[in-house]
Amino acid sequence: MIECFFGITLPDDFTEEVETIRRRFAAPRTAPHITLIPPFRWNRSEIELERLVTSSIQGCLPFAVRTKGLGRFGQAVIFIDVVLSSELTELYERLKEGLRQEGIGDLAKGRPYHPHITLATRLSPGEFNRYMEELADYSPIREFLCQEVALFRMHTEGRFRRWQVARQLPLGS
């Protein structure tokens, strides 16, 4: 069984910028990314999963991803907000439908898709207020080209578990 999720990785310069901020806060250790499909379990081979992704995204062309500043989920999560473009929505819907056809249901549990890049998570109210104050002058307005879908896989070494990019699958094929 494979534990995995699908996402969009960031360009190197933006990854460095985001990581600099995330290391100051309570951020996950996963590489900065935009989640397309949240974590799920896959009971077949990784090759079959790659085929599913490839067939689901067939015909999707590379597209611009835009960020629009900071956002939050209550007082527990601070993130860089991502514009929900028609291309991003189509990519999300195609992947969701491909998984649905394989018997994997609504992983978002009925919540609407809200693309974002997590900066800090599982915050106490005090941490939230302090981090928001520290980020008062940070307005991440960026644009970059999404050219592939990243397959993240959970790797376990002893008692340590960490999400890592297993494969990048290109758009436009």
NUMAR-956740 format. One record per residue (C-alpha): residue number from 0; y, z, x; residue in one letter. Coordinates in steps of 0.05 Angstrom, whole numbers. Layout:
@num:NUM, yy:Y, zz:Z, xx:X, residuo:a
...
% end
This chain:
@num:0, yy:0, zz:0, xx:0, residuo:m
@num:1, yy:70, zz:-18, xx:24, residuo:i
@num:2, yy:133, zz:21, xx:7, residuo:e
@num:3, yy:191, zz:-28, xx:9, residuo:c
@num:4, yy:257, zz:-52, xx:-20, residuo:f
@num:5, yy:300, zz:-114, xx:-15, residuo:f
@num:6, yy:371, zz:-115, xx:11, residuo:g
@num:7, yy:425, zz:-153, xx:47, residuo:i
@num:8, yy:441, zz:-132, xx:118, residuo:t
@num:9, yy:512, zz:-133, xx:145, residuo:l
@num:10, yy:541, zz:-173, xx:203, residuo:p
@num:11, yy:537, zz:-135, xx:269, residuo:d
@num:12, yy:612, zz:-118, xx:273, residuo:d
@num:13, yy:613, zz:-91, xx:202, residuo:f
@num:14, yy:548, zz:-53, xx:215, residuo:t
@num:15, yy:581, zz:-18, xx:274, residuo:e
@num:16, yy:642, zz:0, xx:233, residuo:e
@num:17, yy:600, zz:28, xx:176, residuo:v
@num:18, yy:553, zz:66, xx:223, residuo:e
@num:19, yy:613, zz:99, xx:258, residuo:t
@num:20, yy:634, zz:127, xx:191, residuo:i
@num:21, yy:565, zz:144, xx:166, residuo:r
@num:22, yy:547, zz:185, xx:228, residuo:r
@num:23, yy:606, zz:231, xx:211, residuo:r
@num:24, yy:579, zz:244, xx:142, residuo:f
@num:25, yy:513, zz:259, xx:106, residuo:a
@num:26, yy:488, zz:188, xx:108, residuo:a
@num:27, yy:417, zz:161, xx:105, residuo:p
@num:28, yy:387, zz:136, xx:170, residuo:r
@num:29, yy:371, zz:68, xx:141, residuo:t
@num:30, yy:411, zz:10, xx:171, residuo:a
@num:31, yy:474, zz:-4, xx:130, residuo:p
@num:32, yy:457, zz:-53, xx:74, residuo:h
@num:33, yy:469, zz:-74, xx:3, residuo:i
@num:34, yy:407, zz:-58, xx:-39, residuo:t
@num:35, yy:383, zz:-115, xx:-83, residuo:l
@num:36, yy:319, zz:-83, xx:-109, residuo:i
@num:37, yy:308, zz:-8, xx:-101, residuo:p
@num:38, yy:245, zz:21, xx:-68, residuo:p
@num:39, yy:178, zz:5, xx:-99, residuo:f
@num:40, yy:104, zz:5, xx:-79, residuo:r
@num:41, yy:68, zz:-61, xx:-67, residuo:w
@num:42, yy:-8, zz:-59, xx:-68, residuo:n
@num:43, yy:-21, zz:-127, xx:-37, residuo:r
@num:44, yy:-7, zz:-156, xx:32, residuo:s
@num:45, yy:61, zz:-162, xx:63, residuo:e
@num:46, yy:49, zz:-238, xx:67, residuo:i
@num:47, yy:40, zz:-241, xx:-9, residuo:e
@num:48, yy:105, zz:-201, xx:-17, residuo:l
@num:49, yy:142, zz:-249, xx:29, residuo:e
@num:50, yy:115, zz:-308, xx:-12, residuo:r
@num:51, yy:140, zz:-274, xx:-76, residuo:l
@num:52, yy:210, zz:-266, xx:-46, residuo:v
@num:53, yy:211, zz:-337, xx:-19, residuo:t
@num:54, yy:190, zz:-367, xx:-86, residuo:s
@num:55, yy:239, zz:-322, xx:-124, residuo:s
@num:56, yy:299, zz:-342, xx:-81, residuo:i
@num:57, yy:281, zz:-416, xx:-76, residuo:q
@num:58, yy:344, zz:-456, xx:-90, residuo:g
@num:59, yy:392, zz:-398, xx:-77, residuo:c
@num:60, yy:443, zz:-420, xx:-27, residuo:l
@num:61, yy:481, zz:-376, xx:23, residuo:p
@num:62, yy:542, zz:-345, xx:-9, residuo:f
@num:63, yy:602, zz:-301, xx:7, residuo:a
@num:64, yy:596, zz:-226, xx:-3, residuo:v
@num:65, yy:661, zz:-189, xx:-13, residuo:r
@num:66, yy:676, zz:-115, xx:-10, residuo:t
@num:67, yy:733, zz:-84, xx:-49, residuo:k
@num:68, yy:747, zz:-15, xx:-20, residuo:g
@num:69, yy:714, zz:52, xx:-33, residuo:l
@num:70, yy:677, zz:77, xx:-93, residuo:g
@num:71, yy:635, zz:137, xx:-113, residuo:r
@num:72, yy:579, zz:160, xx:-158, residuo:f
@num:73, yy:606, zz:226, xx:-185, residuo:g
@num:74, yy:617, zz:274, xx:-127, residuo:q
@num:75, yy:550, zz:262, xx:-94, residuo:a
@num:76, yy:557, zz:192, xx:-64, residuo:v
@num:77, yy:613, zz:155, xx:-29, residuo:i
@num:78, yy:605, zz:81, xx:-17, residuo:f
@num:79, yy:639, zz:15, xx:0, residuo:i
@num:80, yy:643, zz:-23, xx:-65, residuo:d
@num:81, yy:617, zz:-95, xx:-67, residuo:v
@num:82, yy:643, zz:-148, xx:-115, residuo:v
@num:83, yy:588, zz:-168, xx:-164, residuo:l
@num:84, yy:594, zz:-243, xx:-158, residuo:s
@num:85, yy:553, zz:-293, xx:-199, residuo:s
@num:86, yy:514, zz:-311, xx:-136, residuo:e
@num:87, yy:497, zz:-239, xx:-121, residuo:l
@num:88, yy:477, zz:-228, xx:-194, residuo:t
@num:89, yy:433, zz:-290, xx:-193, residuo:e
@num:90, yy:398, zz:-267, xx:-129, residuo:l
@num:91, yy:386, zz:-198, xx:-159, residuo:y
@num:92, yy:360, zz:-226, xx:-225, residuo:e
@num:93, yy:313, zz:-276, xx:-190, residuo:r
@num:94, yy:282, zz:-221, xx:-147, residuo:l
@num:95, yy:276, zz:-174, xx:-207, residuo:k
@num:96, yy:242, zz:-228, xx:-248, residuo:e
@num:97, yy:194, zz:-246, xx:-191, residuo:g
@num:98, yy:172, zz:-173, xx:-188, residuo:l
@num:99, yy:168, zz:-168, xx:-264, residuo:r
@num:100, yy:120, zz:-227, xx:-264, residuo:q
@num:101, yy:77, zz:-188, xx:-215, residuo:e
@num:102, yy:75, zz:-127, xx:-260, residuo:g
@num:103, yy:131, zz:-87, xx:-227, residuo:i
@num:104, yy:179, zz:-66, xx:-283, residuo:g
@num:105, yy:250, zz:-42, xx:-286, residuo:d
@num:106, yy:261, zz:-5, xx:-221, residuo:l
@num:107, yy:334, zz:8, xx:-239, residuo:a
@num:108, yy:311, zz:48, xx:-299, residuo:k
@num:109, yy:360, zz:13, xx:-345, residuo:g
@num:110, yy:422, zz:24, xx:-301, residuo:r
@num:111, yy:466, zz:-37, xx:-290, residuo:p
@num:112, yy:464, zz:-68, xx:-220, residuo:y
@num:113, yy:522, zz:-39, xx:-178, residuo:h
@num:114, yy:520, zz:-67, xx:-108, residuo:p
@num:115, yy:548, zz:-21, xx:-54, residuo:h
@num:116, yy:542, zz:3, xx:18, residuo:i
@num:117, yy:528, zz:77, xx:21, residuo:t
@num:118, yy:572, zz:118, xx:68, residuo:l
@num:119, yy:551, zz:188, xx:48, residuo:a
@num:120, yy:501, zz:216, xx:-1, residuo:t
@num:121, yy:474, zz:282, xx:-29, residuo:r
@num:122, yy:543, zz:314, xx:-21, residuo:l
@num:123, yy:565, zz:382, xx:-43, residuo:s
@num:124, yy:633, zz:384, xx:-79, residuo:p
@num:125, yy:665, zz:412, xx:-16, residuo:g
@num:126, yy:636, zz:357, xx:28, residuo:e
@num:127, yy:656, zz:304, xx:-22, residuo:f
@num:128, yy:729, zz:328, xx:-23, residuo:n
@num:129, yy:732, zz:334, xx:53, residuo:r
@num:130, yy:702, zz:264, xx:64, residuo:y
@num:131, yy:747, zz:231, xx:12, residuo:m
@num:132, yy:807, zz:263, xx:47, residuo:e
@num:133, yy:782, zz:236, xx:115, residuo:e
@num:134, yy:773, zz:167, xx:84, residuo:l
@num:135, yy:841, zz:165, xx:50, residuo:a
@num:136, yy:867, zz:110, xx:96, residuo:d
@num:137, yy:802, zz:70, xx:99, residuo:y
@num:138, yy:803, zz:9, xx:55, residuo:s
@num:139, yy:744, zz:-36, xx:73, residuo:p
@num:140, yy:762, zz:-104, xx:46, residuo:i
@num:141, yy:714, zz:-152, xx:80, residuo:r
@num:142, yy:679, zz:-218, xx:68, residuo:e
@num:143, yy:616, zz:-244, xx:101, residuo:f
@num:144, yy:563, zz:-296, xx:89, residuo:l
@num:145, yy:496, zz:-275, xx:59, residuo:c
@num:146, yy:444, zz:-322, xx:87, residuo:q
@num:147, yy:380, zz:-282, xx:78, residuo:e
@num:148, yy:344, zz:-227, xx:40, residuo:v
@num:149, yy:319, zz:-168, xx:82, residuo:a
@num:150, yy:252, zz:-138, xx:67, residuo:l
@num:151, yy:256, zz:-64, xx:85, residuo:f
@num:152, yy:192, zz:-27, xx:96, residuo:r
@num:153, yy:179, zz:48, xx:102, residuo:m
@num:154, yy:151, zz:65, xx:171, residuo:h
@num:155, yy:119, zz:132, xx:184, residuo:t
@num:156, yy:111, zz:163, xx:253, residuo:e
@num:157, yy:80, zz:232, xx:249, residuo:g
@num:158, yy:123, zz:270, xx:200, residuo:r
@num:159, yy:183, zz:223, xx:207, residuo:f
@num:160, yy:194, zz:169, xx:155, residuo:r
@num:161, yy:247, zz:115, xx:162, residuo:r
@num:162, yy:264, zz:50, xx:127, residuo:w
@num:163, yy:266, zz:-10, xx:175, residuo:q
@num:164, yy:278, zz:-84, xx:166, residuo:v
@num:165, yy:209, zz:-116, xx:168, residuo:a
@num:166, yy:232, zz:-188, xx:157, residuo:r
@num:167, yy:293, zz:-230, xx:140, residuo:q
@num:168, yy:277, zz:-286, xx:91, residuo:l
@num:169, yy:328, zz:-344, xx:90, residuo:p
@num:170, yy:366, zz:-369, xx:30, residuo:l
@num:171, yy:373, zz:-444, xx:19, residuo:g
@num:172, yy:301, zz:-464, xx:28, residuo:s
% end
